[in-house]
């Protein structure tokens, strides 16, 4: 039986995309690799409407979230959290010896400009948050947050975890102007895991020159030097880069506006279904994710429900963190289509009827 993933990640990967990884291996110092790397960078820039540097590093996105912390902060930052992954971003700071002023808003709520009123003081070197919190299904208004940061402290760097929003929700980089925007391959890019991607500003690179103890693997100055020549600092997952190149061509062929509309349509389908079938959605209205629906499960026996659903060939995700036992999550991103979502919802309806 086919296995259909509607999980939060890794997500469904098309067979053609997997096949793109099977091209003959090349070394990461040859001209062919240089052309591959450079082409990928330009395609990412086009997708996200940016001229900033793009770093490609083997690993999960967390490696470059930590890299942003280590390169952009000597001492003090402000970390905002409304779920598990905002807390993890903060932990990336504290684990690296940074003094992180923490702002926590209730789970299910968006982080709003008023939450940081008066907190971006002159000693704050950077402010970091998650644009789309996948534990709660909340999409905060990152442009509004960035504008508030700049209003209070124009020198503060802006670091954004875009792991489950980049390439699915319009983050409006021309207005957001992030100094580090980080994501990975296994979410809306609909690829296997293994590659971290960061869009990095000139301000971040200048700051990095004057920050000590950046390590080697995530030293942005070193990464920049190699990136300028379209090479990686260390051996990258070449096969995954083949697949990324293939995916970016598909994304550009679809068009970013059409891609964003498709994700909006899928989100509405799932949200409307969940509102009718369960005790509403966990995230507050007006700030609901385009890629993840977090559903209040009520009295549902999720384990039994999911076991029956998997028997039909469909897989979703349990709740996460503090709301693991009270919610479940449906992923709708990447190469998933509205028709695929409709089939999933039909299968879930069947399971609910069978459980009555």
N, C-alpha and C positions, 0 to 999 in steps of 0.2 A: 504493500500500500504506500502511495506517495505521502510524504510528510510535508505539510503546509505550515510554515512558521509565521505566526502573527505575534511574535515575541518582541520584547523591548531591545533585544540585541544579544548576540548576533541575529541577523534577520535573514529572510529568504534571499537566496542568491540564484539567479537564473543559470541554467546549464551553459548557455553561451558565454556567460561571464566566467564561470569556472573553467571553461575550455580555453579562454584567453590566457590562462596561466600556464598553459602547456607548450608555449613557444620554446625554442631552444634556449638554453641558459647562456648568458653572456657575463663577462666580468663587469664589475662596477667602475672600472677605470677606462673602458674602451670608448671609442667615439660613438658607437651605437647606443651605449647606455647614456652618454651625454645628451644625445638627441632625444632619447626617451624621457629623461629627467626634465630637460628644458621644456619639452612639449607639454608635459603634465603641469608644470608650474604655470605656464601661460594659460592653459585651459582652466585651471582653478581660479586664476585671476579674472578671467573673463566671466566665469560663473558667478563669482562673488563681487564683481565690479570693484576691483582694487588693483592698485599698482604696487602694493607693499611686497616685501619679501615673503616667500613661501618656503617653509622648511619641511622636509620629508624625513622622518626618523622611524626606524624600526621599533615597534612596541605599541602598547595601547596609548590612548590619548593622555592618560595620567602622566606619562613620562614628560610630556611637553607642558602640562599644567604645572608640574613641579619645576620644569625648566623655566617657565615664566617667572615663578616665584624666585628662583635662585638667581636669575639674571636681572630682575627688575627691582629688587628690594634689598637694601642694605640692612635696614632695621625694622621699619614700621609699615604696616599695611592695614587696610580695613577690609574685612571679609564679610560678605552678606550670605545668609543661608535661609532657605525655606524648605529644606529637605536633606536627604542623605548625602547628595553629591555636592551641595553647597558646604556641608560640614566637612566633606573630604577635601575640598579645595582649601578650606581653612586649615585642616590638618596638614596639608602639604606645606603650608607656611610654618606652623608651629613645629613640625618635625624637622624643619631646616633652620630652627633657631630664630625665626622671625617673631617680632612682637605684633600679633594680629589682634586689632580691636574688632570684636565680633558683634555683628548685628543679626539676631535670629528673629524671623517672623514666623507666625504659626504655620504649621504644615497645611497645605491646601490654599494658602494665600500667596498672592504675587508679592514680590519685593517692589515697593513703590518709592518714588523720590522722597516723600515725606519721612520714610523710615530712616533716612540718613541725614536728615536736616541737622546742620551744625556739627556733623561728625567727621567730615572730610577736612580735618585741620591741616595746617601748613606742614606738620611733621609727617603726614601720611604720604608715603611714596607711591603707593598703588592701591587701587580698589579692585576687588575680584568677586565674581559671582557666576552663577550658572544661569544661562539664558532660558533653558528649558529643563526644568527639574524632573527627571524621569521617575523619581520615587513618588511624586505627587501629581504629575501631569499638568504642571503649571508652567505657562510661557509668560515670563515677565517682559515688560517693555524695556528692553535693553537700551534703546535709543534715549528714552526719557531718563533712565538712570545715568547714562553717560553724560547727558547734558547737565544733570544736577551735579555730578562729580566735577565737571569742568567749571560750573558756576561757582562752586565753593573753593576749588583748588585746581587751577588750570594745569599745574605741573604734575598732578597725580596721574600715574599710568593707569590705563584701563585694561583689565585682563578678563576675558570672557570664555567660559566653558560653553562651547557650542556643539557638544558631542551629539545631542539628539535634536538639534535644530538646523545646523548648517546643511544646505542643499535640499531642505524641505520647507522651511519657513523663511520668509524674506527678512533677513536681519538688517538690511539697508546699511551696508558697510560705509557708503559715502557719508552718511549722517552719524552712524555709530562711531566711526573712527577708532577702532580698538587698537591698542598697542600690542596685544597678543590675543588672538582668537584661535582656539584650539578645538580640533575634532579628530575623529578617527574614521576608519574604513568600514566598520561593521554595523553602522547604523544607516543613515539615509543614503549613503553611497552604495548600499546593497552589495558589499564585498565581504570576503572573509576577513577576520580580524588580523592585525599584525602591523599596521602602519599608522603612525600619528602624524598629523598635519597641523602646522601653525602658520597663521598669517601674522607677520611681525612688522611693526612700524620702525621708522628711522629713530624715533624717540627711544624706543625700547633698546635698539642696538647701541645708541649713544650711552644710555644708562648702563648697559651691560659692560661697557669698557671700564667702568669705574666701580664695579661690584666684585668683591673677592669671593673665593670659595664657590665657584659655579660648577665645579666638577669638570669632567672632560666630555662626557657623552652629550650633555645638554648645554655646553658653552655656546651661547648664541654668536659670539664673535667668531669662533671656529666654524660653526655651521654656516654663517654668512660667507666666510671666505671660500668655502667649498661650493656653496650654492651659487655664488657669482660665476663659477665655472661649470655650473650644471652637474655637479657631482655631489655625492653624499659624503659626510664626514667618515662614517664607518660603513661596513657592508650592509646594504639595504635588502629587503625582501624583493628581489628582482621579479620573481614570478607574479607577486601581488601588484607590482608596478605595471606590468603588462595589463593586468585586469583593470587597474585603475584608469589607465589610458583608454582602454576600451569603453569603460563606463562613462568617462567624461565626454567622449564623442557622442554617446547615446544621450547624455543629459543635455548637451548643447544642441543636439538635433531636436529634442523635444522642446527646448526653449525654457528658460527659467520661469517666465510668467506662467506658462502652461503647467510646469512642474509644481509650482506653488499652488495653482488652482486645483490640481489633482489631489494634492495633500489636504487642502481645505475640504474638498468634497468627501474624501475618505473619513476625515475627522467628523464631519457632520453626520455621515451615515452611522458611524459607531456611537457617537454621542446621543443621537436621537433614539437609537435602539436601546441604549443603556438607561436613558431616562424613562422609557416605557416599561422596561423589564425589571429594573432594580430600584434601589432607594436613592436614585440620583447619582450624580458624579461627585467625586471627592474635591476636585479643584473648583475655585470660585469662578462664577460666570464672568465672561469677558477676558479671561486670562487662561483659556484652555489650550492645551498643547495641540499642535497640528500633526504630531507623530505618535502620541501615546494617549490612550484613554484610560483613566484610573476610575474604576467603578466601585461604589459602595456595595459590598456583597450582601449585606444584611445577614439573614439566616442561612444563606447558601452554604452547603457543604462543598467547598471549592475542590478539595481533593477528589471527591467522587465525581463532581462535574467535569473536572479536567481529565480524569481517567477515561470517562465516557467520550469526551470530545476527542481525545487522542486516538481512541479506537476508531473514530471516523476519519482520522488522518489530519486533524487540526491541533495546533499547539499554541497556547497563549502564555501569559506570565502571571505568576502569583504577585501579591502585594510585596512591598519592599520596606525594610526599616521599621519605623514605629507603626506603620499602618499595614504591615504584612498580613495580619490576621483579620483585617476588616475590609480589605480591598482586593481587587485583582486588576490586572493591566492587559490591555490589548494594544499591540504595536501595529501601526499602519503607516509605513514609510518605505522609502527606497523604490523598488520596482513593483511593489504591490499596487494593484489597480482597484477601482471601485467595484468592478465585477467580482474580483476575488474576495473583497470585503463582504459583498452580498452573499456569496456562498458560505463564508464563515458564519455570518449572522444566522443564516438558515440552518446550518448545522447546530449552532448553539440553541436555537429555538427547539430543534428536535430533541436535544439532550434535556432541556428544561421540561419538556412535555413528558419525556420518559421517566424523569425523576419524580413526577407528581404522584 
